[in-house]
């Protein structure tokens, strides 16, 4: 096996010799991305170690930490063994690129894949709950699992819960809304192959991309209303949890500042690269949506309405309607 955290791997994004997760029953490759996570990392590693589903292997892509993150990781690796824990170097171009780089590595093979942040705490049934849903999906059908989360503060005190959505989860929804956090996501081999077929750099967010790509290709998205992890909120979160009325208002405000439109532009650029992977119906949805976004007011309202896009909540759809009028998407 190549030396972890080598200069060569840092320069090329990620590199590792062939790494095969043992072909045991329902093997899981946990893909954790770290960056200066010394404050909370040990607690997250402990919760991974205590999973009821024990057939996992951990791959950590560190994005250039300058604190004691690497020492914590190496200590965990020494205790668990190099066959259980593999350390890698990330591309150092942001969290989304880090997650996609390790996800797209050709030489990591497992039955299922789970994304992990460095600062959460998993419930003991985190993996087993996901696999209960995913094992029901026929082999070859892309499937993505996600769930609600219990939001906690820096001290681990519960402060809320992310929304429990009830509308259909679909490509028209995914085009304008990221409904779940990547730290809850687990996906099967077929979904992994889809992700590897797309871009490994430059996406807005790995979790949003997974939701768009899996639903766009006609795969299954399973949303668990029961939370199975504690999502820690602190000042250095890359993206905060979508929990509560104020969080929704913050997102609507940023929609009017043009952030959502820029993100959708970026998403569409990447979807065009993998458009051949989408179902015929979803290619039509994408085409109608793209065309309508750049029309005049009347054409924009009519065209986007006919494209079928929607958000999950009443408040979200009201904000979406206003954003359409003012060309905010």
NUNUDO-96778 format. One record per residue: residue in three letters; x, y, z of N, C-alpha, C, CB in turn. Coordinates in steps of 0.2 Angstrom, whole numbers, plus 5000, padded with zeros to 4 digits. Glycine has a CB too. Example, Ala and Ser with C-alpha at 12.3 -4.5 7.8 and 13.67 -1.06 7.14 Angstrom:
2
  aa n_xx n_yy n_zz ca_xx ca_yy ca_zz c_xx c_yy c_zz cb_xx cb_yy cb_zz
 ALA 5066 4972 5039  5062  4978  5039 5066 4984 5039  5057  4978  5045
 SER 5064 4989 5035  5068  4995  5036 5064 5000 5039  5070  4997  5029
This chain:
329
  aa n_xx n_yy n_zz ca_xx ca_yy ca_zz c_xx c_yy c_zz cb_xx cb_yy cb_zz
 UNK 5004 4994 5000  5000  5000  5000 5004 5006 5000  4995  5000  5006
 UNK 5002 5011 4996  5006  5017  4996 5006 5021 5003  5004  5022  4990
 UNK 5011 5025 5004  5011  5029  5010 5006 5034 5010  5018  5032  5011
 UNK 5002 5034 5016  4996  5039  5016 4999 5046 5017  4992  5037  5022
 UNK 4995 5051 5014  4996  5058  5015 5003 5059 5012  4996  5060  5022
 UNK 5004 5056 5006  5011  5058  5002 5010 5064 4998  5012  5052  4998
 UNK 5016 5067 4996  5016  5073  4992 5013 5071 4985  5023  5075  4991
 UNK 5014 5065 4983  5012  5064  4976 5004 5064 4976  5014  5057  4974
 UNK 5001 5061 4981  4994  5061  4982 4991 5068 4982  4991  5056  4987
 UNK 4994 5072 4986  4992  5079  4987 4992 5083 4980  4996  5083  4992
 UNK 4997 5081 4976  4997  5085  4970 4992 5083 4965  5004  5084  4967
 UNK 4990 5077 4965  4986  5074  4960 4979 5074 4962  4988  5067  4958
 UNK 4977 5076 4968  4971  5075  4971 4971 5070 4976  4965  5074  4965
 UNK 4970 5064 4974  4970  5058  4978 4973 5052 4975  4963  5056  4981
 UNK 4977 5048 4978  4980  5042  4975 4980 5037 4981  4986  5043  4971
 UNK 4979 5031 4979  4980  5025  4983 4981 5019 4979  4974  5025  4988
 UNK 4985 5014 4982  4985  5008  4978 4978 5004 4979  4991  5003  4981
 UNK 4977 4999 4975  4971  4995  4975 4969 4994 4982  4971  4989  4971
 UNK 4963 4996 4984  4960  4995  4991 4953 4992 4990  4960  5002  4995
 UNK 4953 4985 4992  4947  4982  4991 4944 4981 4998  4948  4975  4988
 UNK 4938 4983 4999  4934  4981  5005 4933 4974 5005  4928  4986  5006
 UNK 4935 4970 5011  4934  4963  5011 4926 4961 5008  4935  4960  5018
 UNK 4926 4956 5004  4919  4954  5002 4915 4951 5007  4920  4950  4996
 UNK 4914 4954 5012  4910  4951  5018 4902 4954 5016  4912  4954  5025
 UNK 4898 4951 5020  4891  4953  5020 4890 4961 5020  4886  4949  5025
 UNK 4887 4964 5015  4886  4971  5015 4892 4975 5018  4880  4972  5020
 UNK 4897 4975 5015  4903  4979  5016 4901 4987 5015  4909  4977  5013
 UNK 4904 4991 5019  4902  4998  5019 4909 5002 5019  4898  5001  5025
 UNK 4910 5006 5014  4916  5011  5014 4914 5017 5016  4919  5011  5006
 UNK 4916 5019 5022  4915  5026  5025 4920 5031 5022  4915  5026  5033
 UNK 4917 5036 5019  4921  5041  5016 4921 5048 5020  4919  5042  5009
 UNK 4926 5049 5024  4926  5054  5029 4931 5060 5026  4928  5052  5036
 UNK 4929 5066 5026  4934  5071  5024 4935 5076 5030  4930  5076  5018
 UNK 4941 5077 5031  4944  5081  5037 4947 5087 5035  4948  5077  5042
 UNK 4947 5092 5039  4951  5098  5039 4951 5102 5045  4948  5103  5033
 UNK 4957 5102 5049  4957  5105  5055 4951 5104 5060  4958  5113  5054
 UNK 4950 5097 5061  4944  5095  5065 4946 5092 5072  4941  5090  5061
 UNK 4952 5094 5075  4954  5092  5081 4949 5092 5087  4960  5095  5083
 UNK 4944 5097 5086  4940  5098  5092 4935 5093 5093  4936  5105  5091
 UNK 4932 5090 5088  4927  5085  5088 4928 5078 5085  4921  5088  5085
 UNK 4934 5078 5081  4935  5072  5077 4935 5065 5081  4942  5073  5074
 UNK 4938 5065 5087  4939  5059  5091 4932 5056 5093  4943  5061  5098
 UNK 4927 5061 5094  4920  5059  5096 4917 5056 5090  4916  5065  5099
 UNK 4918 5058 5084  4915  5055  5078 4918 5049 5077  4916  5060  5072
 UNK 4925 5048 5077  4928  5042  5076 4926 5036 5081  4936  5042  5077
 UNK 4925 5038 5087  4922  5034  5092 4915 5031 5090  4922  5037  5099
 UNK 4911 5036 5088  4904  5034  5086 4904 5029 5080  4900  5040  5084
 UNK 4909 5030 5075  4910  5025  5070 4912 5018 5072  4915  5028  5064
 UNK 4916 5018 5077  4919  5012  5079 4913 5008 5083  4925  5013  5084
 UNK 4909 5011 5085  4903  5008  5089 4897 5006 5085  4901  5013  5095
 UNK 4898 5007 5078  4892  5005  5074 4890 4998 5075  4894  5006  5067
 UNK 4883 4997 5075  4881  4990  5075 4883 4986 5069  4873  4990  5076
 UNK 4883 4989 5064  4885  4986  5058 4892 4987 5057  4882  4989  5051
 UNK 4896 4981 5059  4903  4981  5060 4907 4980 5053  4905  4976  5065
 UNK 4904 4979 5048  4908  4977  5042 4909 4984 5038  4904  4972  5037
 UNK 4913 4988 5041  4914  4994  5038 4922 4995 5037  4911  5000  5041
 UNK 4924 4999 5032  4931  5002  5032 4931 5009 5031  4935  4998  5026
 UNK 4935 5012 5034  4935  5020  5034 4941 5022 5030  4936  5022  5042
 UNK 4939 5027 5026  4944  5031  5021 4943 5038 5023  4943  5029  5014
 UNK 4949 5041 5025  4949  5048  5028 4953 5052 5023  4951  5049  5035
 UNK 4950 5057 5020  4954  5061  5015 4955 5068 5019  4950  5062  5008
 UNK 4961 5069 5021  4962  5075  5024 4964 5081 5019  4968  5074  5030
 UNK 4962 5087 5020  4963  5092  5015 4968 5097 5017  4956  5096  5014
 UNK 4973 5095 5021  4979  5099  5023 4978 5102 5030  4979  5105  5018
 UNK 4976 5098 5035  4975  5100  5041 4982 5103 5044  4972  5095  5046
 UNK 4981 5108 5048  4987  5111  5051 4987 5110 5059  4989  5118  5050
 UNK 4982 5107 5062  4981  5106  5069 4983 5099 5070  4974  5108  5071
 UNK 4980 5096 5075  4982  5089  5077 4977 5084 5074  4981  5089  5085
 UNK 4974 5086 5069  4969  5081  5066 4973 5075 5063  4966  5084  5060
 UNK 4979 5076 5060  4982  5070  5057 4985 5065 5063  4988  5072  5053
 UNK 4987 5068 5069  4989  5064  5074 4983 5060 5077  4992  5069  5080
 UNK 4977 5063 5077  4971  5059  5080 4970 5054 5075  4965  5064  5080
 UNK 4970 5055 5068  4969  5050  5063 4974 5044 5064  4968  5053  5057
 UNK 4980 5046 5064  4985  5041  5064 4985 5037 5070  4992  5044  5064
 UNK 4983 5040 5076  4982  5036  5082 4976 5031 5081  4981  5040  5088
 UNK 4971 5033 5078  4965  5029  5077 4967 5023 5072  4959  5033  5074
 UNK 4971 5025 5067  4973  5020  5062 4977 5015 5066  4976  5023  5056
 UNK 4982 5017 5070  4986  5012  5073 4983 5007 5078  4992  5016  5077
 UNK 4977 5010 5081  4973  5006  5085 4969 5001 5082  4969  5010  5090
 UNK 4966 5003 5076  4961  4999  5072 4964 4995 5067  4956  5004  5069
 UNK 4970 4997 5065  4974  4993  5059 4973 4997 5053  4971  4986  5059
 UNK 4978 4996 5048  4978  4999  5042 4973 4996 5037  4985  4999  5039
 UNK 4971 4990 5039  4966  4986  5035 4959 4989 5036  4966  4979  5036
 UNK 4958 4992 5042  4952  4995  5044 4951 5003 5042  4951  4994  5051
 UNK 4957 5006 5043  4957  5014  5042 4963 5015 5037  4959  5017  5049
 UNK 4961 5019 5032  4966  5021  5026 4966 5029 5026  4964  5019  5019
 UNK 4972 5032 5026  4972  5039  5026 4975 5042 5019  4977  5042  5032
 UNK 4972 5047 5017  4973  5050  5010 4974 5057 5011  4967  5048  5005
 UNK 4976 5060 5006  4977  5067  5005 4972 5070 5000  4984  5069  5003
 UNK 4968 5075 5002  4963  5078  4998 4966 5083 4993  4958  5081  5002
 UNK 4962 5086 4988  4964  5091  4983 4966 5098 4986  4959  5091  4978
 UNK 4963 5099 4992  4964  5106  4995 4961 5111 4991  4972  5107  4996
 UNK 4955 5110 4988  4951  5115  4984 4944 5115 4987  4951  5113  4977
 UNK 4943 5114 4993  4936  5114  4996 4933 5108 4998  4932  5118  4992
 UNK 4928 5108 5002  4925  5102  5005 4921 5098 4999  4920  5104  5010
 UNK 4918 5101 4994  4915  5097  4989 4919 5093 4985  4910  5102  4985
 UNK 4925 5096 4983  4930  5093  4979 4933 5087 4983  4935  5098  4977
 UNK 4934 5088 4989  4937  5083  4994 4933 5077 4994  4938  5086  5001
 UNK 4926 5078 4995  4921  5072  4995 4921 5069 4988  4915  5075  4997
 UNK 4921 5073 4983  4920  5070  4977 4926 5066 4974  4918  5075  4971
 UNK 4932 5069 4976  4938  5066  4974 4939 5059 4978  4944  5070  4977
 UNK 4937 5058 4984  4938  5052  4987 4932 5047 4985  4938  5052  4995
 UNK 4927 5050 4983  4921  5046  4981 4923 5043 4974  4915  5050  4980
 UNK 4926 5046 4970  4927  5044  4963 4934 5040 4962  4928  5050  4959
 UNK 4937 5039 4968  4943  5034  4967 4941 5027 4965  4946  5033  4974
 UNK 4944 5025 4960  4943  5019  4956 4944 5013 4961  4946  5018  4950
 UNK 4948 5013 4965  4951  5007  4969 4948 5006 4976  4958  5008  4970
 UNK 4942 5010 4977  4939  5009  4983 4932 5005 4981  4937  5015  4987
 UNK 4932 4999 4984  4926  4995  4982 4922 4992 4988  4928  4989  4978
 UNK 4916 4993 4988  4911  4990  4994 4904 4989 4991  4911  4995  4999
 UNK 4900 4986 4995  4893  4985  4993 4889 4992 4994  4890  4980  4998
 UNK 4891 4996 4999  4888  5002  5000 4893 5007 5002  4883  5002  5006
 UNK 4892 5014 5002  4896  5019  5003 4893 5024 5008  4899  5023  4997
 UNK 4896 5027 5013  4893  5032  5017 4898 5038 5018  4892  5028  5024
 UNK 4895 5044 5017  4899  5050  5018 4899 5052 5025  4896  5056  5014
 UNK 4904 5054 5028  4904  5056  5035 4908 5063 5036  4908  5051  5039
 UNK 4905 5067 5040  4909  5073  5042 4913 5072 5048  4903  5079  5043
 UNK 4917 5077 5049  4922  5076  5055 4920 5078 5062  4928  5079  5053
 UNK 4914 5081 5062  4912  5084  5068 4905 5082 5071  4912  5091  5068
 UNK 4902 5077 5068  4896  5074  5070 4897 5068 5075  4891  5072  5065
 UNK 4891 5066 5077  4891  5059  5081 4886 5055 5078  4890  5061  5089
 UNK 4888 5049 5076  4883  5044  5074 4880 5040 5079  4886  5040  5068
 UNK 4873 5039 5078  4870  5034  5083 4872 5027 5081  4862  5035  5082
 UNK 4872 5023 5085  4875  5016  5084 4871 5013 5078  4874  5012  5091
 UNK 4865 5014 5077  4861  5011  5071 4862 5015 5065  4854  5010  5073
 UNK 4866 5020 5064  4867  5024  5059 4867 5020 5052  4873  5029  5059
 UNK 4872 5016 5052  4873  5012  5046 4868 5007 5045  4880  5009  5046
 UNK 4866 5003 5050  4861  4998  5050 4854 5000 5047  4860  4994  5056
 UNK 4852 5006 5050  4846  5009  5047 4846 5011 5040  4844  5016  5051
 UNK 4852 5013 5038  4852  5015  5030 4852 5008 5026  4859  5018  5029
 UNK 4856 5003 5029  4856  4997  5025 4849 4993 5025  4861  4992  5028
 UNK 4845 4994 5030  4839  4991  5030 4834 4994 5024  4835  4993  5037
 UNK 4835 5000 5023  4832  5003  5017 4835 5001 5010  4831  5010  5017
 UNK 4841 5001 5010  4845  5000  5004 4845 4993 5001  4852  5003  5004
 UNK 4845 4988 5006  4845  4981  5004 4839 4979 5000  4847  4977  5010
 UNK 4834 4983 5001  4827  4982  4997 4827 4984 4990  4821  4985  5001
 UNK 4832 4987 4988  4833  4990  4981 4836 4984 4977  4836  4996  4981
 UNK 4833 4983 4971  4836  4978  4966 4843 4980 4965  4832  4977  4960
 UNK 4847 4975 4964  4854  4976  4962 4854 4980 4955  4858  4969  4962
 UNK 4858 4985 4954  4859  4988  4948 4855 4994 4948  4857  4984  4942
 UNK 4850 4995 4952  4846  5001  4953 4850 5006 4957  4839  5000  4955
 UNK 4851 5012 4955  4855  5017  4959 4850 5019 4965  4857  5023  4955
 UNK 4853 5019 4971  4849  5021  4977 4853 5025 4982  4846  5014  4981
 UNK 4849 5030 4985  4853  5035  4989 4848 5035 4995  4854  5042  4986
 UNK 4851 5034 5001  4848  5035  5008 4850 5041 5011  4849  5029  5012
 UNK 4845 5045 5014  4847  5051  5018 4842 5051 5024  4847  5057  5014
 UNK 4843 5055 5029  4839  5056  5035 4839 5063 5038  4841  5051  5040
 UNK 4834 5064 5042  4834  5070  5046 4840 5069 5051  4827  5070  5050
 UNK 4841 5075 5054  4847  5074  5059 4844 5078 5066  4853  5077  5057
 UNK 4847 5076 5071  4846  5080  5077 4852 5085 5078  4846  5075  5084
 UNK 4850 5091 5078  4855  5097  5078 4857 5098 5085  4852  5103  5075
 UNK 4864 5098 5086  4867  5100  5093 4872 5105 5092  4870  5093  5096
 UNK 4873 5109 5098  4878  5114  5098 4885 5111 5099  4876  5119  5103
 UNK 4889 5116 5100  4896  5114  5101 4897 5109 5107  4901  5120  5102
 UNK 4893 5110 5112  4893  5106  5118 4890 5100 5118  4891  5110  5124
 UNK 4886 5098 5112  4882  5092  5112 4875 5093 5114  4886  5087  5115
 UNK 4873 5099 5116  4866  5100  5118 4861 5100 5112  4866  5106  5123
 UNK 4856 5097 5112  4851  5097  5107 4848 5104 5106  4846  5091  5108
 UNK 4848 5106 5100  4845  5113  5099 4839 5113 5094  4850  5118  5097
 UNK 4838 5107 5091  4833  5107  5085 4834 5100 5081  4833  5113  5081
 UNK 4830 5100 5076  4830  5095  5071 4829 5097 5064  4824  5090  5073
 UNK 4832 5094 5059  4831  5096  5052 4824 5094 5050  4837  5093  5048
 UNK 4822 5097 5045  4815  5096  5043 4813 5089 5041  4813  5101  5037
 UNK 4807 5087 5042  4805  5081  5039 4800 5082 5033  4801  5077  5045
 UNK 4802 5081 5027  4799  5083  5021 4793 5077 5020  4803  5084  5015
 UNK 4788 5079 5016  4783  5075  5015 4781 5074 5007  4777  5076  5019
 UNK 4784 5079 5003  4782  5079  4996 4787 5073 4993  4783  5086  4993
 UNK 4785 5072 4987  4789  5067  4983 4796 5070 4982  4786  5066  4976
 UNK 4801 5065 4982  4808  5067  4981 4810 5065 4974  4813  5063  4986
 UNK 4811 5070 4970  4812  5069  4963 4817 5074 4960  4805  5070  4959
 UNK 4818 5073 4953  4823  5077  4950 4820 5084 4949  4824  5074  4943
 UNK 4814 5085 4948  4811  5092  4948 4812 5096 4955  4804  5092  4946
 UNK 4812 5092 4960  4813  5095  4967 4821 5096 4967  4811  5090  4972
 UNK 4825 5091 4965  4832  5092  4966 4835 5098 4962  4835  5085  4964
 UNK 4832 5100 4957  4835  5105  4953 4835 5112 4957  4831  5106  4946
 UNK 4831 5112 4962  4830  5119  4965 4831 5118 4973  4824  5122  4963
 UNK 4832 5112 4975  4833  5111  4982 4837 5105 4984  4826  5110  4985
 UNK 4841 5106 4989  4845  5101  4992 4842 5099 4998  4853  5103  4993
 UNK 4839 5093 4999  4834  5091  5004 4838 5088 5010  4829  5087  5002
 UNK 4844 5086 5009  4847  5082  5014 4855 5083 5014  4846  5074  5013
 UNK 4857 5082 5020  4865  5083  5021 4868 5077 5020  4866  5085  5029
 UNK 4874 5078 5017  4879  5072  5015 4881 5068 5021  4885  5075  5011
 UNK 4881 5071 5027  4883  5067  5032 4878 5061 5034  4884  5071  5038
 UNK 4872 5062 5031  4867  5057  5032 4867 5052 5027  4860  5060  5033
 UNK 4870 5053 5021  4869  5049  5015 4873 5043 5015  4871  5053  5009
 UNK 4870 5037 5013  4873  5031  5011 4870 5029 5004  4871  5026  5017
 UNK 4874 5026 5000  4872  5024  4994 4875 5017 4991  4874  5030  4989
 UNK 4872 5014 4986  4874  5008  4984 4879 5008 4978  4868  5004  4982
 UNK 4881 5002 4976  4886  5002  4971 4884 5006 4964  4888  4995  4969
 UNK 4877 5005 4963  4875  5008  4956 4875 5015 4957  4868  5005  4955
 UNK 4873 5018 4963  4874  5025  4964 4881 5028 4963  4870  5027  4970
 UNK 4885 5024 4966  4892  5025  4966 4895 5026 4959  4896  5020  4970
 UNK 4893 5021 4955  4895  5021  4948 4893 5027 4944  4893  5015  4944
 UNK 4887 5030 4946  4884  5036  4943 4888 5042 4945  4877  5037  4945
 UNK 4890 5042 4952  4894  5048  4954 4901 5048 4951  4895  5047  4962
 UNK 4904 5042 4950  4910  5041  4947 4910 5044 4939  4913  5034  4947
 UNK 4904 5043 4936  4904  5045  4929 4903 5052 4928  4897  5041  4926
 UNK 4902 5056 4933  4901  5063  4933 4908 5067 4935  4896  5066  4937
 UNK 4908 5073 4935  4914  5077  4937 4916 5076 4944  4912  5085  4936
 UNK 4922 5076 4946  4925  5075  4952 4927 5082 4955  4931  5070  4952
 UNK 4927 5087 4951  4929  5094  4954 4924 5099 4952  4936  5096  4951
 UNK 4923 5104 4956  4919  5110  4954 4912 5110 4955  4920  5111  4947
 UNK 4909 5105 4958  4902  5105  4960 4901 5109 4966  4900  5097  4961
 UNK 4894 5111 4966  4892  5115  4972 4893 5112 4979  4885  5118  4971
 UNK 4890 5106 4979  4890  5102  4985 4889 5095 4983  4884  5104  4990
 UNK 4892 5090 4986  4892  5083  4985 4885 5080 4986  4897  5079  4989
 UNK 4882 5082 4991  4875  5079  4993 4870 5082 4988  4873  5081  5000
 UNK 4870 5088 4986  4865  5090  4982 4866 5087 4975  4866  5098  4981
 UNK 4873 5086 4973  4874  5083  4967 4872 5076 4967  4882  5083  4965
 UNK 4873 5072 4972  4870  5065  4973 4863 5065 4972  4873  5062  4979
 UNK 4859 5069 4975  4852  5069  4975 4850 5071 4968  4849  5075  4979
 UNK 4853 5075 4964  4851  5077  4957 4852 5071 4953  4854  5083  4955
 UNK 4858 5068 4953  4861  5063  4949 4857 5057 4950  4868  5062  4950
 UNK 4856 5054 4956  4852  5048  4957 4845 5049 4955  4852  5046  4964
 UNK 4841 5054 4957  4834  5055  4954 4834 5056 4947  4831  5060  4958
 UNK 4839 5060 4944  4839  5061  4937 4839 5055 4933  4844  5066  4936
 UNK 4843 5050 4935  4844  5044  4932 4839 5039 4933  4851  5041  4933
 UNK 4834 5041 4937  4828  5036  4938 4830 5032 4944  4827  5032  4932
 UNK 4835 5033 4948  4836  5029  4954 4831 5031 4960  4843  5030  4956
 UNK 4832 5027 4965  4828  5028  4971 4831 5032 4976  4826  5021  4974
 UNK 4827 5037 4979  4829  5041  4985 4825 5039 4991  4829  5049  4983
 UNK 4828 5037 4996  4825  5035  5002 4826 5040 5008  4826  5028  5005
 UNK 4821 5044 5010  4822  5048  5016 4819 5046 5022  4819  5055  5014
 UNK 4823 5045 5027  4821  5042  5034 4819 5048 5038  4827  5038  5037
 UNK 4813 5048 5041  4811  5053  5045 4814 5053 5052  4803  5053  5045
 UNK 4817 5047 5053  4820  5046  5060 4827 5048 5060  4819  5039  5063
 UNK 4829 5053 5064  4837  5055  5064 4841 5049 5067  4838  5061  5067
 UNK 4847 5048 5064  4852  5043  5066 4859 5046 5067  4852  5038  5062
 UNK 4859 5053 5068  4865  5056  5069 4864 5063 5073  4870  5057  5063
 UNK 4869 5065 5076  4869  5072  5080 4873 5076 5075  4871  5071  5087
 UNK 4870 5081 5072  4873  5086  5068 4876 5092 5072  4868  5088  5062
 UNK 4882 5092 5073  4885  5098  5077 4886 5104 5073  4892  5096  5080
 UNK 4883 5110 5076  4883  5116  5073 4888 5120 5077  4876  5120  5073
 UNK 4893 5123 5073  4898  5127  5076 4900 5132 5071  4904  5123  5079
 UNK 4905 5137 5073  4906  5143  5069 4910 5141 5062  4910  5147  5073
 UNK 4913 5135 5062  4917  5133  5056 4914 5128 5052  4924  5130  5058
 UNK 4907 5127 5053  4903  5123  5048 4904 5125 5041  4896  5122  5050
 UNK 4905 5121 5036  4905  5123  5029 4898 5125 5027  4907  5117  5024
 UNK 4893 5122 5029  4886  5124  5027 4882 5122 5033  4883  5120  5020
 UNK 4878 5126 5036  4874  5125  5042 4868 5120 5041  4872  5131  5045
 UNK 4866 5117 5046  4860  5113  5046 4854 5117 5044  4858  5109  5052
 UNK 4849 5115 5040  4843  5118  5038 4838 5116 5043  4840  5116  5031
 UNK 4838 5120 5049  4834  5118  5055 4830 5124 5057  4838  5115  5060
 UNK 4824 5125 5057  4820  5130  5060 4818 5135 5055  4824  5133  5065
 UNK 4814 5140 5057  4811  5145  5053 4816 5150 5051  4805  5149  5057
 UNK 4820 5152 5056  4826  5157  5054 4830 5154 5049  4829  5159  5060
 UNK 4832 5148 5049  4836  5145  5044 4833 5145 5037  4838  5138  5045
 UNK 4827 5144 5037  4823  5145  5030 4823 5152 5028  4816  5142  5031
 UNK 4822 5157 5032  4822  5164  5030 4829 5166 5028  4820  5168  5036
 UNK 4834 5163 5031  4841  5165  5029 4842 5162 5022  4846  5162  5034
 UNK 4840 5156 5020  4841  5154  5014 4837 5158 5008  4839  5146  5013
 UNK 4831 5160 5010  4827  5164  5006 4830 5170 5004  4820  5165  5008
 UNK 4833 5174 5009  4837  5180  5009 4843 5179 5004  4839  5183  5015
 UNK 4846 5174 5005  4852  5172  5000 4850 5171 4993  4856  5167  5003
 UNK 4844 5168 4993  4841  5167  4986 4841 5174 4982  4834  5164  4986
 UNK 4838 5179 4986  4838  5185  4982 4844 5189 4981  4833  5190  4986
 UNK 4849 5187 4984  4856  5189  4983 4860 5186 4977  4860  5188  4990
 UNK 4856 5181 4974  4859  5178  4968 4863 5172 4969  4863  5183  4965
 UNK 4863 5170 4975  4867  5164  4977 4864 5158 4973  4868  5163  4984
 UNK 4858 5157 4974  4855  5151  4972 4855 5151 4964  4847  5151  4974
 UNK 4854 5156 4961  4855  5157  4953 4862 5154 4951  4853  5164  4951
 UNK 4867 5157 4955  4874  5155  4953 4875 5148 4954  4879  5159  4957
 UNK 4872 5145 4959  4873  5138  4961 4869 5134 4955  4870  5136  4968
 UNK 4863 5136 4953  4860  5132  4948 4863 5132 4942  4852  5135  4948
 UNK 4866 5138 4940  4870  5139  4934 4876 5133 4934  4873  5146  4933
 UNK 4879 5133 4940  4885  5128  4940 4882 5121 4940  4888  5129  4947
 UNK 4876 5119 4943  4874  5113  4943 4872 5111 4936  4867  5112  4947
 UNK 4869 5115 4932  4866  5114  4925 4872 5113 4921  4862  5120  4922
 UNK 4878 5116 4922  4884  5115  4918 4886 5108 4918  4889  5120  4920
 UNK 4886 5105 4925  4888  5099  4926 4883 5093 4924  4890  5098  4933
 UNK 4877 5095 4924  4872  5090  4922 4872 5089 4914  4865  5093  4924
 UNK 4874 5095 4911  4874  5094  4904 4880 5089 4902  4876  5101  4900
 UNK 4885 5088 4906  4890  5084  4904 4888 5076 4905  4896  5085  4909
 UNK 4883 5075 4910  4881  5068  4911 4873 5068 4909  4881  5067  4918
 UNK 4871 5072 4904  4864  5072  4902 4862 5065 4899  4863  5077  4897
 UNK 4867 5062 4896  4865  5055  4893 4863 5050 4899  4871  5052  4889
 UNK 4865 5051 4905  4863  5047  4911 4856 5048 4913  4868  5048  4916
 UNK 4853 5053 4911  4847  5055  4914 4841 5051 4910  4845  5063  4913
 UNK 4835 5050 4913  4830  5047  4909 4827 5052 4904  4824  5045  4914
 UNK 4824 5050 4899  4821  5054  4894 4817 5059 4897  4817  5050  4889
 UNK 4812 5058 4902  4808  5062  4905 4812 5068 4909  4803  5059  4910
 UNK 4817 5066 4912  4821  5071  4916 4825 5075 4911  4825  5067  4921
 UNK 4827 5073 4906  4831  5077  4901 4826 5082 4898  4833  5073  4895
 UNK 4819 5081 4898  4814  5086  4896 4813 5091 4901  4808  5082  4894
 UNK 4813 5088 4907  4812  5093  4913 4818 5098 4913  4812  5089  4920
 UNK 4824 5095 4912  4830  5100  4912 4830 5105 4907  4837  5095  4912
 UNK 4828 5102 4901  4828  5107  4895 4823 5112 4896  4826  5103  4889
 UNK 4817 5111 4898  4812  5116  4899 4814 5121 4905  4805  5113  4901
 UNK 4817 5118 4910  4820  5123  4915 4825 5127 4913  4822  5119  4921
 UNK 4830 5125 4909  4835  5129  4907 4833 5134 4902  4840  5125  4903
 UNK 4828 5133 4898  4825  5137  4893 4821 5143 4896  4821  5134  4888
 UNK 4817 5141 4901  4813  5146  4904 4816 5151 4909  4808  5142  4909
 UNK 4822 5149 4911  4826  5153  4916 4828 5160 4913  4832  5150  4919
 UNK 4829 5160 4906  4832  5166  4903 4827 5169 4899  4837  5164  4899
 UNK 4820 5168 4900  4815  5171  4896 4813 5178 4900  4809  5167  4895
 UNK 4809 5181 4896  4805  5187  4900 4801 5185 4905  4802  5191  4894
 UNK 4798 5190 4909  4794  5188  4915 4789 5183 4913  4791  5194  4918
 UNK 4784 5184 4909  4779  5180  4907 4781 5173 4905  4774  5183  4902
 UNK 4786 5173 4901  4788  5166  4898 4792 5163 4904  4793  5168  4892
 UNK 4795 5166 4908  4799  5163  4913 4794 5160 4918  4803  5168  4917
 UNK 4789 5163 4920  4784  5161  4925 4781 5155 4922  4779  5166  4927
 UNK 4778 5155 4916  4775  5150  4912 4779 5144 4911  4772  5152  4906
 UNK 4785 5145 4909  4790  5140  4907 4792 5136 4913  4796  5142  4903
 UNK 4794 5140 4918  4797  5136  4924 4791 5132 4928  4800  5141  4929
 UNK 4785 5135 4928  4779  5131  4930 4778 5125 4926  4773  5136  4930
 UNK 4779 5125 4920  4778  5119  4916 4783 5114 4917  4777  5121  4909
 UNK 4789 5116 4919  4795  5112  4920 4793 5107 4925  4801  5115  4921
 UNK 4789 5109 4930  4787  5105  4936 4791 5105 4942  4787  5098  4933
 UNK 4796 5110 4942  4800  5111  4948 4796 5113 4954  4806  5116  4947
 UNK 4799 5111 4960  4795  5113  4966 4800 5112 4972  4789  5109  4967
 UNK 4799 5115 4978  4802  5114  4984 4797 5111 4989  4805  5121  4987
 UNK 4800 5108 4994  4796  5104  4999 4791 5107 5003  4801  5100  5003
 UNK 4792 5114 5005  4788  5117  5010 4784 5123 5006  4792  5119  5016
 UNK 4779 5125 5010  4775  5131  5007 4779 5137 5007  4769  5132  5012
 UNK 4783 5138 5013  4787  5144  5013 4792 5144 5008  4790  5144  5020
 UNK 4795 5138 5006  4800  5137  5001 4797 5138 4994  4803  5130  5001
 UNK 4791 5136 4993  4788  5137  4986 4786 5145 4986  4782  5133  4986
 UNK 4784 5148 4991  4783  5155  4991 4789 5159 4989  4780  5158  4997
 UNK 4795 5157 4992  4801  5160  4991 4803 5159 4983  4806  5158  4995
 UNK 4802 5153 4981  4804  5151  4974 4800 5155 4969  4802  5143  4973
 UNK 4793 5156 4971  4789  5160  4966 4791 5167 4965  4781  5160  4969
 UNK 4793 5170 4971  4796  5177  4971 4802 5177 4967  4797  5180  4978
 UNK 4807 5172 4968  4813  5172  4965 4812 5171 4958  4817  5166  4968
 UNK 4807 5167 4955  4806  5167  4948 4804 5174 4945  4800  5162  4947
 UNK 4800 5177 4949  4798  5184  4946 4804 5189 4946  4793  5187  4951
 UNK 4809 5188 4951  4814  5193  4951 4821 5190 4948  4816  5195  4958
 UNK 4820 5184 4944  4825  5181  4941 4831 5179 4946  4828  5185  4936
 UNK 4829 5176 4952  4833  5174  4957 4835 5166 4956  4830  5175  4964
 UNK 4833 5163 4951  4835  5156  4950 4837 5155 4943  4829  5151  4952
